[in-house]
Amino acid sequence: MIDHVSLKVSDFEKAKEFYKAALAPLGYQLMMEFPGHAGFGAEAPDFWLTASDQPINPAHVAFSAGRPTVDAFYEAALAAGAKDNGAPGLRPQYHPDYYGAFVLDPDGNNVEACCHLPEGAVKKAARKPAKKPAAKKPAAKKPAAKKPAAKKPAARKPAARKPAARKPAAKKPVKKPAAKKPAARKPVKKPAKR
Ligand SMILES: N[C@@H](CCC(=O)N[C@@H](CS)C(=O)NCC(=O)O)C(=O)O
């Protein structure tokens, strides 16, 4: 889908005045302006003029309209100084219902208004973008999903740890019960000789 187009023009002020008048029947008006740029539109500025000091290479632009508006565009453009490039009428070389009118703007750009509908058919108003069905309310508000952090290399599982080998407790020297010293034997008293 095209959002906007722009035509190069050599005399910015002259072109602006021309397009204000020529596009009025289409419901177009000057909506936005920056130095050297002018945006025309019905709902949004989708047709722009850009000032240029270079030789103009004429372009072609066509505005969609109903048949009566095609006629009104042609009249308004000629009244604003356009050169005739094709009176309103069918152009069956494009398709059986193609109805268009062509003019050349002050720089020679080929400007057209055209209708693709059979005679009598009414052109619908510019379609607004279809409304999105209202998003269902989630029952409970979930916390915003966290962006997964950049994948880290999988952490290595530590190898199953062996239980640290137990140092055998320093062996205490087994204390032997101190050998009992035989009690000093009393010398057996010899009976005194009689
Ligand atoms: N004088 C022709 C003009 C036709 C015309 O300009 N047709 C457009 C296509 S819808 C075209 O050839 N545009 C190319 C251009 O202007 O460079 C007429 O009245 O049919």
PDBQT file of the ligand as one rigid body, heavy atoms in Angstrom, charges set to zero:
ROOT
HETATM    1  N1  LIG A 201      -4.190  11.803 -23.503  1.00  0.00    +0.000 N 
HETATM    2  C1  LIG A 201      -4.407  10.488 -22.972  1.00  0.00    +0.000 C 
HETATM    3  C2  LIG A 201      -3.674  10.372 -21.646  1.00  0.00    +0.000 C 
HETATM    4  C3  LIG A 201      -3.653   8.963 -21.183  1.00  0.00    +0.000 C 
HETATM    5  C4  LIG A 201      -2.664   8.771 -20.097  1.00  0.00    +0.000 C 
HETATM    6  O1  LIG A 201      -1.898   9.645 -19.704  1.00  0.00    +0.000 OA
HETATM    7  N2  LIG A 201      -2.705   7.567 -19.528  1.00  0.00    +0.000 N 
HETATM    8  C5  LIG A 201      -1.811   7.259 -18.425  1.00  0.00    +0.000 C 
HETATM    9  C6  LIG A 201      -2.187   5.915 -17.844  1.00  0.00    +0.000 C 
HETATM   10  S1  LIG A 201      -3.738   5.935 -17.092  1.00  0.00    +0.000 SA
HETATM   11  C7  LIG A 201      -0.381   7.199 -18.870  1.00  0.00    +0.000 C 
HETATM   12  O2  LIG A 201      -0.093   6.723 -19.942  1.00  0.00    +0.000 OA
HETATM   13  N3  LIG A 201       0.534   7.691 -18.008  1.00  0.00    +0.000 N 
HETATM   14  C8  LIG A 201       1.948   7.615 -18.223  1.00  0.00    +0.000 C 
HETATM   15  C9  LIG A 201       2.621   8.940 -18.110  1.00  0.00    +0.000 C 
HETATM   16  O3  LIG A 201       1.966   9.965 -18.074  1.00  0.00    +0.000 OA
HETATM   17  O4  LIG A 201       3.838   8.927 -18.093  1.00  0.00    +0.000 OA
HETATM   18  C10 LIG A 201      -5.894  10.228 -22.783  1.00  0.00    +0.000 C 
HETATM   19  O5  LIG A 201      -6.669  11.193 -22.752  1.00  0.00    +0.000 OA
HETATM   20  O6  LIG A 201      -6.299   9.060 -22.746  1.00  0.00    +0.000 OA
ENDROOT
TORSDOF 0
